[in-house]
Amino acid sequence: AALGNESLEAMLAFDGGFAIDELATLVFDDSDARARQRVRVMTLDDVVAEAGRKLRWPRATLPGVFLLKLDIEGMEPAVLRSIRGSRSSVKFVTFEYAGNVWRESLASVVADLHGAGYFCFLIMPERLLPVSGPFWDPIYELPMWSNLFCGVEGDPDLASMVQLHAGAVGLWPMLRRTYLQSIAGDDGAPRAFAEARALCVSLGDD
């Protein structure tokens, strides 16, 4: 089965020799020489419901998803947008951006996630770099591949995840070059994430 935004059957292009990174995808064109196979496409709700049945979930509602990890070769935008209408809540999501596979911009997906209540970060070796709302910059689409991490805006656990990734203890420090250029770049005062972001947004609007 494959993951998508609709429950249906579709053709999957795949490389049987496991010779390339993109082993299989629902996103391909007629020039793609890979073999084809018809597969079942499941939505996020389908997958969660099936897991609930296997785990004998006792409630009428679907179980929530703590972390949704997506590396589905071009179908990420469709599945990410389906989260808004999902019957199962998603706390955190991480996904791969592949500029050579995606058929739409990263900017539009990040903006749609923000509209759905998710704040996203570019995963960097030493920190999570905020990219949603006023923090977006077209430069983030230049790398061929990158990975992003998103969480529900206002969730205190999101701030904790940012701190853990940065190795910070206590309140998240306003790290150099983390925020809007020339606004908070050299301010080392420790602040909670929501406070730091609000400060940057406020200064950015002035």
Buried (B, 14 or more C-beta within 10 A) or exposed (E): EBBBBEEEEEEBBBBEEEEEEBBBBBBBEEEEEBEEEEBEBBBBBBBBBEBBEEEEBEEEEBBEBEEBEBEBBBBBBBBBBBBEEBEBBBBBBBBBBBEEBBEEBBBEBBBBBBEBBBBBBBBEEEBBBBBBBBBBBEEBBEEEEBBBBBBBBEBEEBBBBBBEBBEBEEBBBBBEEBBBEEBBEEBEEEBBBBBBBEBBBEBBEE
